[in-house]
Amino acid sequence: MWAGILWMSMVEGGQCSMVGLPPINRDLYKDSHPITHQITSLGHKGDNLDRYLMGRQFMVIFINFTIGLCGAPVADAEVLGLPGWVQSIFLGSGIAMVLTNVNIGQLTAQCNAS
């Protein structure tokens, strides 16, 4: 599960960087960040960015479902002695994993990359 969240953060951070870097002159970071220069040179050519964003979205959906399945609670799990209705909302609906994934795997990486 944690490997999936780490993978998600790399995908989200990469997406923000790819979308944010087109207006920047690539020669500015050619010497200091050669790998980034190679990636953006390929990614910003033609309609490659649109293709990347579409494929990335399918990968994000796959990773989200995988993380949700890996972090699903076991049957009859009790958490911190919370009432049944609270556990049903957070564990039964999967909202606990959604919040974990969004806060750790997506928003943090997006904010840092942009």
C-alpha distance (Angstrom), angle and dihedral (degrees) to the residues before:
residue distance angle dihedral
M1 . . .
W2 3.81 . .
A3 3.80 90.3 .
G4 3.81 87.9 55.2
I5 3.80 92.1 50.0
L6 3.81 90.0 49.2
W7 3.80 90.0 48.9
M8 3.82 89.4 49.3
S9 3.79 91.6 52.7
M10 3.81 90.8 51.9
V11 3.81 91.5 49.5
E12 3.81 92.8 48.2
G13 3.80 94.5 44.6
G14 3.79 91.1 48.3
Q15 3.78 91.1 50.6
C16 3.80 92.8 53.1
S17 3.78 91.0 48.7
M18 3.81 93.8 48.4
V19 3.80 92.0 49.2
G20 3.81 94.4 43.2
L21 3.81 99.7 46.5
P22 3.86 104.2 61.2
P23 3.82 95.3 88.0
I24 3.83 91.5 49.4
N25 3.80 117.7 91.1
R26 3.81 105.4 -111.6
D27 3.80 92.3 -145.7
L28 3.82 88.7 69.8
Y29 3.82 91.9 70.0
K30 3.81 100.2 25.6
D31 3.82 94.5 106.4
S32 3.80 100.2 31.4
H33 3.84 96.8 45.0
P34 3.83 108.4 23.2
I35 3.82 96.1 165.4
T36 3.80 91.5 51.6
H37 3.80 88.8 49.0
Q38 3.81 91.6 53.4
I39 3.80 93.1 46.9
T40 3.80 95.0 47.5
S41 3.80 92.2 44.4
L42 3.79 88.7 59.4
G43 3.81 97.0 35.1
H44 3.79 96.6 50.4
K45 3.82 95.3 48.0
G46 3.79 114.1 108.6
D47 3.79 114.2 -40.4
N48 3.81 94.9 -26.8
L49 3.82 91.8 115.2
D50 3.81 91.7 58.1
R51 3.78 90.4 48.4
Y52 3.79 91.3 48.4
L53 3.80 92.1 50.7
M54 3.80 92.6 50.2
G55 3.81 93.5 49.0
R56 3.78 91.4 43.4
Q57 3.80 90.7 55.6
F58 3.80 91.8 56.1
M59 3.80 89.8 48.4
V60 3.83 90.9 50.5
I61 3.80 90.5 53.2
F62 3.81 90.9 49.7
I63 3.81 92.6 48.2
N64 3.82 92.1 47.0
F65 3.80 92.5 53.2
T66 3.79 91.4 45.8
I67 3.81 92.5 50.8
G68 3.80 90.3 47.3
L69 3.80 92.0 52.2
C70 3.81 93.2 45.8
G71 3.78 92.5 50.2
A72 3.79 97.5 42.9
P73 3.81 113.5 127.5
V74 3.76 122.6 -107.8
A75 3.79 117.3 -112.2
D76 3.83 115.4 -75.8
A77 3.80 93.1 7.4
E78 3.80 116.8 167.8
V79 3.76 119.6 -155.8
L80 3.79 122.0 -159.3
G81 3.79 91.6 -32.4
L82 3.81 91.6 -74.2
P83 3.81 118.9 164.7
G84 3.79 117.2 -89.1
W85 3.79 95.0 -110.5
V86 3.83 91.7 54.7
Q87 3.80 91.2 49.2
S88 3.80 89.7 47.2
I89 3.81 91.5 53.8
F90 3.79 97.2 45.7
L91 3.80 103.2 30.3
G92 3.78 102.7 25.5
S93 3.78 95.9 48.8
G94 3.80 95.1 40.7
I95 3.78 93.4 -123.4
A96 3.81 91.0 129.7
M97 3.82 90.8 62.3
V98 3.78 91.8 43.6
L99 3.81 90.9 54.0
T100 3.81 91.7 45.8
N101 3.78 93.2 49.3
V102 3.79 95.5 44.2
N103 3.81 95.0 46.7
I104 3.79 98.4 42.4
G105 3.79 104.8 24.6
Q106 3.78 105.1 34.0
L107 3.81 118.9 18.1
T108 3.79 97.1 42.5
A109 3.80 93.3 51.2
Q110 3.81 92.8 44.2
C111 3.80 93.0 51.1
N112 3.80 93.1 46.6
A113 3.80 93.5 47.3
S114 3.78 95.1 48.6
